[in-house]
Amino acid sequence: MAKRFGLGHKVAELSSALAGKEIYFRSPPLDPELVRAVKAITPQFSLGTDETSRRVWELSQNGSSWAEYEALAPLFELMGEPGRVLEIGPGMGRSVVFLAKRMRWTTTRFDLYEADGEAQRYPLNAPRSQASFCGDLVQLRRVLEYNGVENYQIFDAAKTGFRLDGLPGPYDFVYSFYGVGFHWSLADFWEEIRGLMSPTAVAVFTVHHTFEEFPRLAATAHRYVPFRRVLAKDRPLNLLLISQSQELLDQAFAPRKTRK
Ligand SMILES: C[S@@+](CC[C@H](N)C(=O)[O-])C[C@H]1O[C@@H](n2cnc3c(N)ncnc32)[C@H](O)[C@@H]1O
C-alpha cells in the first residue's frame, strides 16, 4: 500500500550532497513527545515514530548543519576554540551537537537561549514577540544528552524576562539559525546581542532574501555568505556574519570588491 508522506519525509527529498555526509547529530528513537516537539519547530516535516522518520530527521539535521559549517569553514579555520558560545533559538539542538562534535570544541561552553511554546506559523522578519517561542526544553535536553553533549546550559527565556542582556557573556561566537534575523527582526535584538559579544566575536544569522539592513548594522563590519539547503528543492540562502573586526571577516572571506 502506498504510504502518504509529507514534505521532507523521504530521503530522496534531501540533497544527497549534504545528507550523504558524515553523521554527527544522532536522532534518538522518535516517540510521540519528540515527534510533537520536532513538528512544532519544523512544521514542514510530517514524521511518525517509525525508523524511516527517525532516519530522515537525522539526515536532515546533519545536512543542514553541514551546509552552514561548509559556508563558515574559512572563519572556523581562523577562530580558535571559543570559550563561550551563545545560540539563540536552538530548537532541538542540531547545531550544538554538530559543532561540539565536528569542531571538537570540548572546552567550549554552549549557552542556549530558548523557551517552551506552541507550534508557529513562522513569519519573515517580523517584530520581536514573547509569544513566538515554539521550543521544548525537556526534549532539547534529551537530544543533547543522547548525543553526549555535556558542556551546555539552557537559559529559559521565560525566566529572563524574554531578554538576552542578562545572559553571562561575553561570548566569542553567537548564532541564530532560522531564528532571529530570519523569522524575527534582527534590528529588534541587535543592541542586546552586540552588548554580549567579546571584542573579537562573530555573530552569524540565517537571513532570507527579503532581509533589509538597518542603520546600526551598516555601522558594523558584516558579510553575506551563501550556503546550500538540505531539501533538494530549496534555493540557497545567506548567512549574515557580523563582527567588530573587519580584518577577521576580510581574512576569512576575500574583501568585498568596491563598485566602480
Ligand atoms: C525555525 S526554529 C529553528 C531552530 C534551530 N535554530 C534550527 O535551525 O534547527 C526557530 C527557533 O527560534 C525560537 N524562537 C522563537 N522566538 C524566539 C525569540 N523571540 N528569541 C529567540 N528565539 C526564538 C523558537 O522557539 C525555535 O526554536
PDBQT file of the ligand as one rigid body, heavy atoms in Angstrom, charges set to zero:
ROOT
HETATM    1  C1  LIG A 301      12.757  27.593  12.894  1.00  0.00    +0.000 C 
HETATM    2  S1  LIG A 301      13.250  27.213  14.523  1.00  0.00    +0.000 S 
HETATM    3  C2  LIG A 301      14.989  26.992  14.281  1.00  0.00    +0.000 C 
HETATM    4  C3  LIG A 301      15.586  26.036  15.258  1.00  0.00    +0.000 C 
HETATM    5  C4  LIG A 301      17.086  25.791  15.102  1.00  0.00    +0.000 C 
HETATM    6  N1  LIG A 301      17.836  27.023  15.195  1.00  0.00    +0.000 N 
HETATM    7  C5  LIG A 301      17.383  25.101  13.805  1.00  0.00    +0.000 C 
HETATM    8  O1  LIG A 301      17.902  25.735  12.872  1.00  0.00    +0.000 OA
HETATM    9  O2  LIG A 301      17.111  23.900  13.711  1.00  0.00    +0.000 OA
HETATM   10  C6  LIG A 301      13.159  28.787  15.364  1.00  0.00    +0.000 C 
HETATM   11  C7  LIG A 301      13.558  28.724  16.834  1.00  0.00    +0.000 C 
HETATM   12  O3  LIG A 301      13.590  30.066  17.380  1.00  0.00    +0.000 OA
HETATM   13  C8  LIG A 301      12.983  30.063  18.647  1.00  0.00    +0.000 C 
HETATM   14  N2  LIG A 301      12.433  31.397  18.948  1.00  0.00    +0.000 N 
HETATM   15  C9  LIG A 301      11.177  31.809  18.801  1.00  0.00    +0.000 A 
HETATM   16  N3  LIG A 301      11.043  33.083  19.207  1.00  0.00    +0.000 NA
HETATM   17  C10 LIG A 301      12.238  33.487  19.620  1.00  0.00    +0.000 A 
HETATM   18  C11 LIG A 301      12.722  34.706  20.178  1.00  0.00    +0.000 A 
HETATM   19  N4  LIG A 301      11.925  35.758  20.393  1.00  0.00    +0.000 N 
HETATM   20  N5  LIG A 301      14.013  34.771  20.529  1.00  0.00    +0.000 NA
HETATM   21  C12 LIG A 301      14.814  33.714  20.321  1.00  0.00    +0.000 A 
HETATM   22  N6  LIG A 301      14.431  32.531  19.792  1.00  0.00    +0.000 NA
HETATM   23  C13 LIG A 301      13.139  32.413  19.460  1.00  0.00    +0.000 A 
HETATM   24  C14 LIG A 301      11.901  29.013  18.542  1.00  0.00    +0.000 C 
HETATM   25  O4  LIG A 301      11.444  28.564  19.812  1.00  0.00    +0.000 OA
HETATM   26  C15 LIG A 301      12.590  27.942  17.706  1.00  0.00    +0.000 C 
HETATM   27  O5  LIG A 301      13.330  27.056  18.497  1.00  0.00    +0.000 OA
ENDROOT
TORSDOF 0
